């Protein structure tokens, strides 16, 4: 019983920081490239053909279903607009029964142009509307916990005047890529909207940088095995994110051997390690399915049960194009 109360108290401490807006941070997906529009709006239309991406993440499930996030997105390249369009819907629920819930809908456009013979650039902008709500009745505070009887139902915490708020949010990003490499940069929450419930608390700007490459390790570029496997490709990747004074470094390596893909990542901050991430996936020409698990190695390792993430993607048939458009080659997960 005491162990359960400790877990609840740990979550309450984390949750209250978010509710007050003191150190609010965005959701971090482990399958970065399976949710490309969330990573960087410049990915809109990057596969040229219409694309649907569905993602589910359950983080720290031992802490009374602490963080659950679902997202759905659509994007494609439009000839007449010389770029890609996209939209993403995201819902994040924190705490028991989703005591803190955030939902957003965003639309984006990424203009594409050729910088050199084999170098292309996507420049993207995203605009969205966000709703954040607080279910006060389902909150549990430290002063409500009795070591013997459990929750007392009494707290000295003061309920905020408003428990539901709306605000606009804007992001921007860019991608530079060639036939076997890519570099990206994105900035989220450019106007730093107020998202807290106690006074004005600005949502910190989030900066993201990503770089990666595709390395063909087969003797022949078009080789296939007797088992029907495609060309094996190694893809080393690095992703850096900064928000609210926190730095996250993500180092990863994929082995893409159609129709299978496996990956391993390590995420850490400046001073503390966070998690090892293991990924497996199955993909066909128009369909992919991925699963990843975060093995927490920080001080929370014994209390959180890591994180599970599932992705599902569909690449729909391409409309006829007037001009040949180059799709960016990057990992699917």
C-alpha positions in Angstrom: 0.0 0.0 0.0 2.8 2.4 0.9 4.5 1.7 -2.4 1.3 2.6 -4.3 1.0 5.9 -2.4 4.6 6.7 -3.2 3.9 6.2 -6.9 0.9 8.4 -6.7 2.7 11.1 -4.8 5.5 11.0 -7.4 3.0 11.5 -10.2 1.2 14.3 -8.3 4.5 16.2 -8.0 5.2 15.8 -11.7 1.6 16.7 -12.7 1.3 19.8 -10.6 4.4 21.3 -12.3 2.6 20.9 -15.6 -0.8 22.2 -14.3 0.9 25.4 -13.0 2.8 25.8 -16.3 6.1 26.1 -14.5 7.9 23.5 -16.6 5.4 22.4 -19.2 7.0 20.3 -22.0 5.7 18.8 -25.2 5.1 15.1 -25.7 8.2 13.3 -26.9 7.5 10.5 -29.4 10.1 7.7 -29.6 9.2 6.8 -33.2 10.1 10.2 -34.5 9.8 9.5 -38.2 6.5 7.6 -37.9 5.0 11.0 -36.8 6.8 13.3 -39.2 4.4 16.3 -39.1 4.8 16.4 -35.3 8.6 16.4 -35.6 8.8 19.1 -38.2 6.1 20.8 -40.4 8.6 20.8 -43.3 7.9 17.1 -43.7 4.4 17.9 -45.1 4.3 16.3 -48.6 7.8 14.8 -48.2 6.6 11.4 -49.5 4.8 13.1 -52.4 1.8 10.6 -52.4 -1.0 11.0 -49.8 0.0 9.7 -46.4 -1.9 8.8 -43.3 0.0 8.4 -40.0 -1.6 7.1 -36.7 0.3 7.0 -33.4 -0.4 5.9 -29.9 1.9 6.4 -26.9 1.5 5.3 -23.3 4.2 6.7 -21.1 4.9 5.7 -17.5 1.8 3.4 -17.2 2.7 2.5 -13.6 1.9 6.1 -12.5 -1.9 5.7 -12.6 -1.9 5.9 -16.5 0.2 9.0 -16.3 0.6 10.1 -19.9 -1.4 8.8 -22.9 -1.1 10.5 -26.3 -2.9 9.8 -29.6 -2.2 11.6 -32.9 -3.5 11.3 -36.5 -2.2 13.1 -39.5 -2.6 13.4 -43.3 -0.3 15.0 -45.8 0.5 15.1 -49.6 2.3 17.1 -52.2 0.2 19.4 -54.4 1.6 20.3 -57.9 -0.2 23.6 -58.1 1.1 24.8 -54.7 4.7 23.7 -55.4 4.8 22.1 -52.0 3.0 19.8 -49.5 0.0 20.4 -47.3 -0.8 18.5 -44.1 -3.0 18.4 -41.0 -2.5 16.8 -37.6 -4.9 16.1 -34.7 -3.4 15.3 -31.3 -4.9 14.5 -27.9 -2.8 14.1 -24.7 -4.3 12.9 -21.4 -2.4 13.1 -18.1 -3.4 11.6 -14.8 -6.2 9.3 -13.6 -9.2 9.6 -15.9 -7.3 12.2 -18.0 -7.4 14.9 -15.3 -5.3 17.2 -17.5 -6.3 17.0 -21.2 -4.8 18.8 -24.2 -6.2 18.5 -27.7 -5.0 20.4 -30.8 -5.7 20.6 -34.5 -3.1 22.1 -36.8 -2.7 22.6 -40.6 0.6 23.2 -42.4 2.2 24.0 -45.7 5.7 23.2 -46.8 7.1 25.0 -49.9 9.7 22.9 -51.9 12.5 24.3 -54.1 15.7 23.0 -55.6 18.9 24.4 -54.1 21.4 22.6 -56.2 21.5 19.7 -58.7 20.9 17.0 -56.1 19.9 19.2 -53.1 16.3 20.1 -52.2 14.8 22.3 -49.5 11.4 22.1 -47.8 10.3 25.2 -45.7 7.2 24.7 -43.6 4.8 26.7 -41.5 2.1 25.3 -39.1 -0.8 27.0 -37.5 -3.0 25.3 -34.9 -5.7 25.8 -32.3 -5.3 24.1 -28.9 -7.7 23.4 -26.0 -6.5 22.5 -22.5 -8.8 21.4 -19.8 -8.4 20.5 -16.1 -10.8 18.1 -14.4 -10.5 19.2 -10.8 -12.7 16.5 -9.4 -10.3 13.8 -10.5 -7.2 15.4 -9.1 -5.3 13.9 -6.1 -3.0 16.1 -4.0 -0.3 15.1 -1.5 -2.2 16.5 1.5 -5.1 14.2 0.6 -3.0 11.0 1.3 -3.1 9.3 4.7 -0.6 6.5 5.3 -3.3 4.4 6.9 -6.7 5.2 5.4 -5.6 6.4 1.9 -7.2 9.4 0.3 -9.1 11.7 2.7 -10.8 13.8 0.0 -9.7 17.0 1.7 -7.1 19.4 0.2 -5.9 23.0 0.8 -5.1 23.4 -2.9 -7.0 26.3 -4.5 -9.0 25.6 -7.6 -8.1 27.9 -10.5 -10.8 30.4 -11.8 -10.9 28.8 -15.2 -10.3 25.1 -15.9 -10.7 25.3 -19.7 -8.8 27.4 -22.2 -8.2 27.9 -25.9 -5.2 29.4 -27.7 -3.5 29.6 -31.1 -0.1 28.1 -31.7 2.4 28.5 -34.5 5.5 26.4 -35.6 8.1 26.7 -38.4 10.7 24.3 -39.8 13.0 23.5 -42.7 14.5 20.4 -44.3 17.5 20.1 -46.5 18.1 16.8 -48.2 19.8 14.8 -50.9 19.5 11.3 -52.2 20.9 9.6 -49.1 21.1 12.3 -46.3 18.8 14.9 -44.6 19.1 17.7 -42.1 16.2 19.5 -40.4 15.4 22.2 -37.9 12.1 23.2 -36.3 10.9 25.8 -33.8 7.5 25.2 -32.0 5.3 27.6 -30.1 6.8 30.7 -31.7 4.4 33.1 -30.0 4.7 31.4 -26.6 1.0 31.3 -25.8 -0.2 31.1 -22.2 -1.2 27.6 -21.4 -1.4 27.5 -17.6 -4.3 27.8 -15.2 -2.7 30.1 -12.6 -1.9 33.4 -14.1 0.0 34.0 -17.3 2.4 31.1 -17.9 4.0 31.1 -21.4 4.5 27.8 -23.2 8.2 27.6 -23.8 9.6 27.5 -27.4 10.7 24.0 -28.4 13.7 23.7 -30.7 14.3 20.5 -32.7 17.2 19.5 -34.9 17.6 16.3 -36.8 20.3 14.8 -39.1 20.6 11.3 -40.7 21.8 9.3 -43.6 21.1 6.1 -45.5 23.9 3.7 -46.1 23.5 0.8 -48.5 25.4 -2.2 -47.1 24.6 -4.6 -49.9 27.2 -5.5 -52.6 24.7 -4.5 -55.2 22.2 -1.7 -54.8 19.3 -3.8 -56.2 20.2 -7.0 -54.6 17.4 -9.1 -53.0 17.8 -12.3 -51.0 16.4 -15.7 -51.7 13.9 -15.0 -48.9 12.5 -12.0 -50.8 14.2 -9.4 -48.5 15.1 -6.0 -50.0 18.4 -4.2 -50.0 19.7 -3.9 -46.4 20.2 -0.2 -45.5 21.7 1.2 -42.3 20.4 4.6 -41.1 22.3 6.4 -38.3 20.4 9.3 -36.9 20.8 12.1 -34.3 17.9 14.3 -32.9 18.3 17.2 -30.5 15.5 18.9 -28.7 15.5 21.8 -26.3 12.6 23.2 -24.2 12.2 25.0 -20.9 15.8 24.6 -20.0 15.9 20.9 -20.8 18.2 19.4 -23.4 17.5 16.0 -25.0 20.0 14.1 -27.1 18.7 11.2 -29.1 21.2 8.8 -30.8 19.7 6.1 -33.0 20.5 3.5 -35.7 18.0 1.7 -37.9 18.5 -1.4 -40.0 15.9 -1.4 -42.8 15.7 -4.7 -44.6 12.4 -4.8 -46.4 9.9 -5.7 -45.2 11.4 -5.5 -41.7 13.0 -2.7 -39.8 14.7 -2.7 -36.4 16.1 0.2 -34.5 17.8 1.1 -31.2 18.0 4.6 -29.7 19.4 6.2 -26.5 18.0 9.4 -25.1 19.7 11.5 -22.4 19.9 15.0 -21.0 22.9 17.1 -20.1 23.4 15.4 -16.8 21.1 12.4 -16.6 20.3 9.4 -18.9 16.7 8.9 -19.8 15.9 5.7 -21.7 17.0 3.1 -24.2 14.5 2.7 -27.0 13.9 -0.5 -29.0 11.9 -0.5 -32.2 10.6 -3.1 -34.6 8.5 -2.6 -37.7 6.9 -4.3 -40.7 6.4 -2.4 -43.9 5.1 -2.9 -47.4 4.8 -0.5 -50.3 1.6 1.1 -49.0 1.5 0.0 -45.4 3.6 0.0 -42.2 3.2 -1.0 -38.6 5.7 -0.3 -35.8 6.2 -0.9 -32.1 8.7 0.6 -29.7 9.4 0.3 -26.0 11.3 2.8 -23.8 13.4 1.2 -21.1 13.7 3.9 -18.5 17.2 4.2 -17.0 16.8 7.4 -15.0 16.0 7.6 -11.3 12.3 6.9 -12.2 13.2 3.5 -13.6 11.7 1.5 -10.7 8.4 3.4 -10.7 7.3 4.1 -14.3 7.3 0.8 -16.4 8.8 2.7 -19.3 6.7 3.6 -22.3 4.9 1.8 -25.2 4.4 3.3 -28.6 2.5 1.9 -31.7 2.4 3.5 -35.1 0.4 2.7 -38.2 0.9 4.3 -41.6 -0.7 4.2 -45.0 0.8 5.5 -48.3 -2.1 6.0 -50.7 -1.9 5.8 -54.5 -0.4 9.0 -56.0 -2.4 11.3 -58.3 -0.9 11.8 -61.7 1.9 14.5 -61.5 2.7 17.0 -64.2 6.3 17.0 -63.2 8.5 14.4 -61.5 8.8 15.2 -57.8 11.6 13.8 -55.6 10.4 12.2 -52.3 12.7 12.6 -49.3 14.3 9.3 -48.2 14.3 8.9 -44.5 13.4 6.2 -41.9 9.7 5.1 -41.6 9.8 4.9 -37.8 
